[in-house]
Amino acid sequence: MENIQATLHKGPAVEASRPIKMTSKDVIVHYGAKQALNGITLDIPERQVTALIGPSGCGKSTYLRCLNRMNDTIDSAKVAGKILLDGEDVYDPDIDVVELRARVGMVFQKPNPFPKSIYENVSYGPKIHGLAHSKQEMDEIVHTSLRKAGLWREVHDRLDEPGTGLSGGQQQRLCIARAIAVSPEVILMDEPCSALDPIATATVEELIDELRENYTIVIVTHSMQQAARVSQLTAMFHLGDLAEVGPTEKMFSNPDDKRTQDYITGRFG
Ligand SMILES: Nc1ncnc2c1ncn2[C@@H]1O[C@H](COP(=O)(O)OP(=O)(O)OP(=O)(O)O)[C@@H](O)[C@H]1O
């Protein structure tokens, strides 16, 4: 616990009055007969990093996937309850899911660039969403996204080379550039550093800290040091329940719930 306290982010703590970007109310998820989430009610503050922590199998990824309806792609998954983005029900039948996933983008555990050039990896989303009307506009989007993802300096002279030829950390930042290219409001990250070495992890963590200026970020992480370093709000999941949510500093120094206390001191998980 002392170690984690030493790594706590020294930036501004979560502001009590921060506007709420996404809200979930009583979210229940079943995979077939198995219940994975038991009724999650959680507010995600705008332009902050919210970390989802908890032992393996407690439902963190399931919850994350509800936020942009990625669970729709799993046949056995049934989602109940409400999830609102700026007050709008993301499960409303009139919602265009492709549009929703542009507004609420996702970065996965394993970097997954398309087997295409660096340029095409970033331009693909803007192309299908019709965001550029000329080659010049597309170049601008691609270059800006790569800059925001902290990758421009490393790749600007080889945009035509395959994205899969980059290092793991660069590939993950390429995936972040790809998410940024369609101007998302929220970026969901499911253990984005678990396949990366410590140096690439530090670079991605610094990037997450910069990105929160413009984007709302929700990150699933197994690393409590990472949650402490990058997030302002931490939500602790346990066996499909939300055990506790609070400012990261408080969660790692003085949690209210015994399950959080036990988890962060390594008693289980
Ligand atoms: N596609 C699926 N089909 C059936 N059950 C699933 C599926 N995905 C997850 N589950 C189950 O739902 C529960 C929650 O899983 P989930 O992956 O959300 O947890 P997690 O906290 O993200 O775990 P981890 O930290 O190990 O990634 C687990 O019991 C898991 O086995």
The ligand as an ORCA input file, in Angstrom:
! r2SCAN-3c Opt
* xyz 0 1
  N     -18.082    -14.104    -23.859
  C     -18.359    -14.648    -22.679
  N     -19.152    -15.730    -22.581
  C     -19.454    -16.288    -21.380
  N     -19.001    -15.818    -20.203
  C     -18.200    -14.742    -20.240
  C     -17.838    -14.092    -21.464
  N     -17.045    -13.041    -21.173
  C     -16.907    -13.028    -19.836
  N     -17.596    -14.041    -19.272
  C     -17.706    -14.341    -17.825
  O     -18.225    -13.201    -17.177
  C     -17.538    -12.962    -15.944
  C     -16.902    -11.565    -15.979
  O     -15.865    -11.581    -16.954
  P     -15.042    -10.288    -17.366
  O     -14.124    -10.686    -18.481
  O     -15.957     -9.170    -17.578
  O     -14.223    -10.025    -16.025
  P     -12.907     -9.181    -15.798
  O     -13.042     -8.584    -14.457
  O     -12.679     -8.258    -16.945
  O     -11.813    -10.326    -15.783
  P     -10.255    -10.266    -16.148
  O      -9.663     -9.300    -15.187
  O      -9.792    -11.672    -15.912
  O     -10.142     -9.843    -17.578
  C     -16.520    -14.084    -15.801
  O     -17.081    -15.093    -14.995
  C     -16.330    -14.581    -17.214
  O     -15.997    -15.936    -17.240
*
